[in-house]
Amino acid sequence: MMIPQLIILSVLIFLLAKAMPGDPFSGLIGPKTDPKQIEALREAAGLNDPWWQQYTHWMSNALHGDFGMSYTMHLPVSELIGSRMINTFWLSLLAVILTYLIAIPMAIFAAKNEGSWKDQVLLVYNSITFGIPAYVIYLFAIFVFGFVLGWFPTGGTVSPEASGWLAELGSRIYHMILPATTMALLGTTGIFTYLRSGILDEQNQDYVKTARAKGVGENAIFTRHIFRNALLPIAANFGFVITGLLGGAIFAETIFGYPGLGQLFITAITSRDYSVITALILLNGVLALIGGMLSDIIMAIVDPRIRIE
């Protein structure tokens, strides 16, 4: 099913990109611009060809890894995406690790203290982080910790002063701490809600009561049965989390001045750079389809009932 989905996805992406107002050469028009020069640029770029010819040419090259040249940056699109993808991958990976390290213990603690003030505080915290727009928190974090306190850098990936691979690695991690931590603190809601609800549901299942009647210890019951089964919804979504690493955090990268895929996407949209826009959206669509497949595989590994079916 992924093959027809990819074909439909590529057609929709191409048509939506072409439906955007203007083109990459519209920004070059000025009072002294010769319209014939702009028209010659459009003709040379193939923008005057029928849409189906442009789509066929684009897909034929894309299947060979050639997404064309960026109209505004004058570099191969694959080269642009490759350089930014590394930055986005490491930032998103750190953010995901921190999210799970925060959300899982938080959900376990809340479930074990159900109904208490501790549980209520965590529920209120996740409700607030879910309701507040992410860019508001990003702006607040960069203002307080970047400008007022000066604890973290406000842009870039590596300091110019860093020399040597060890210094560059430390500088890269240092630049990622603030955006990754902020993203993690805002991303706990889904994991927290599913895991907490799953633990509370599993505690009342018959197999748990049977294990207690047999004298199995509470720690063993929680670790081997309750927690493992409560993790199934989290595992089902883990494939999308893995592939989502390369999707790019558009708001986070733009606000924190982090040169990744998200920032590249915003730049491409504002400059009407069709070749970059279509390549990035197609990449995210492909990753989403792969994520669905990985989620099915992970669920089959975690849950034996799916393998039997």
C-alpha positions, -999 to 999 in steps of 0.1 A, spaced: 0 0 0 30 23 4 36 25 -33 2 40 -44 3 62 -13 36 76 -23 24 83 -59 -7 101 -46 14 120 -21 39 131 -46 11 144 -70 -6 163 -42 26 178 -30 36 190 -65 2 205 -73 -1 223 -39 34 237 -44 25 250 -78 -8 264 -65 12 288 -42 10 324 -53 41 337 -71 72 318 -80 109 319 -71 115 347 -95 87 370 -84 110 386 -57 134 397 -84 108 420 -100 116 457 -94 109 491 -110 139 486 -133 135 449 -140 130 439 -176 100 415 -177 116 396 -206 145 387 -183 122 372 -157 102 354 -183 135 340 -197 144 327 -162 110 310 -159 113 294 -193 148 281 -185 135 267 -152 107 249 -170 80 267 -151 60 274 -183 57 238 -192 24 219 -186 21 207 -150 22 170 -159 55 175 -178 70 193 -148 58 166 -125 72 138 -146 105 155 -149 106 162 -112 97 126 -101 121 111 -126 150 130 -111 138 125 -76 139 87 -80 176 91 -87 181 114 -57 182 146 -77 157 171 -64 171 199 -85 188 232 -75 176 256 -50 164 288 -68 174 311 -40 205 294 -24 219 281 -57 229 248 -42 217 212 -49 186 205 -28 199 171 -17 230 188 -5 210 214 15 188 188 30 217 165 39 236 193 57 205 204 77 192 168 84 222 161 106 215 191 128 178 183 131 185 146 138 207 153 168 184 180 182 153 159 179 171 128 192 181 146 224 146 161 227 130 127 224 153 111 249 147 138 274 109 136 268 108 99 276 131 104 306 107 130 320 73 116 309 77 80 319 87 85 356 62 113 358 34 90 346 44 62 370 46 85 399 12 100 391 -5 66 387 9 53 420 -4 85 437 -38 86 420 -61 112 434 -35 128 456 -23 164 454 9 151 437 -12 135 409 -33 167 405 -2 188 402 12 167 374 -22 166 356 -24 204 358 12 208 346 5 186 315 -27 204 308 -10 238 309 19 227 286 -6 212 262 -27 243 261 0 270 258 13 275 223 48 261 220 63 293 204 53 313 235 74 290 258 102 290 233 103 328 232 102 330 270 130 304 274 153 321 250 146 355 265 152 343 301 180 318 297 196 332 266 195 370 270 187 378 306 208 351 324 231 343 294 234 306 303 229 293 268 236 305 233 208 321 213 216 306 179 238 284 158 251 249 164 288 252 172 308 281 186 335 296 162 360 293 191 356 255 193 386 237 179 391 200 178 364 173 176 360 171 214 355 209 218 331 209 188 311 180 203 308 198 236 298 230 219 272 212 198 256 196 228 257 230 247 238 246 218 212 219 219 205 219 256 180 248 258 159 240 227 159 202 234 150 206 271 122 231 262 108 208 236 109 179 260 91 197 288 64 206 263 62 171 248 53 150 278 15 153 276 8 124 251 32 99 268 21 109 303 -16 106 295 -15 73 277 9 57 302 -8 69 333 -42 58 320 -27 24 309 -13 18 344 -45 26 361 -65 3 338 -41 -26 341 -41 -24 379 -77 -36 379 -74 -65 354 -81 -100 365 -46 -113 359 -32 -87 383 -56 -99 410 -47 -135 403 -10 -127 406 -16 -110 440 -36 -140 452 -7 -162 443 16 -141 465 36 -124 438 54 -93 450 40 -59 441 72 -48 424 72 -79 402 36 -75 394 41 -39 384 73 -45 364 64 -77 346 27 -72 340 12 -37 346 40 -15 333 47 -38 303 11 -39 291 6 -2 298 35 5 274 17 -9 244 2 24 233 36 41 237 52 13 216 26 16 189 35 52 184 73 48 187 77 42 149 63 76 142 86 91 169 117 75 152 109 88 118 97 121 132 132 129 143 140 141 108 108 160 104 122 191 120 108 213 148 98 242 127 90 267 155 118 256 177 145 258 151 133 291 138 130 308 172 162 293 186 181 301 154 190 265 150 199 257 113 179 225 107 152 212 84 125 232 101 143 265 96 151 255 60 114 248 54 104 283 66 131 299 45 120 280 14 83 290 19 90 327 23 112 327 -8 88 305 -29 117 280 -34 95 252 -50 123 227 -53 132 228 -16 95 229 -5 85 198 -25 116 178 -15 111 185 22 74 177 22 79 146 2 107 135 27 83 140 56 56 121 38 79 92 31 91 92 67 55 92 80 47 61 59 79 44 71 69 53 106 35 35 102 53 4 90 78 5 119 50 9 144 33 -22 131 66 -41 133 73 -28 169 38 -38 180 42 -73 166 74 -76 186 59 -63 218 25 -80 216 26 -117 208 -12 -117 200 -5 -96 168 21 -121 156 -4 -150 161 -31 -132 142 
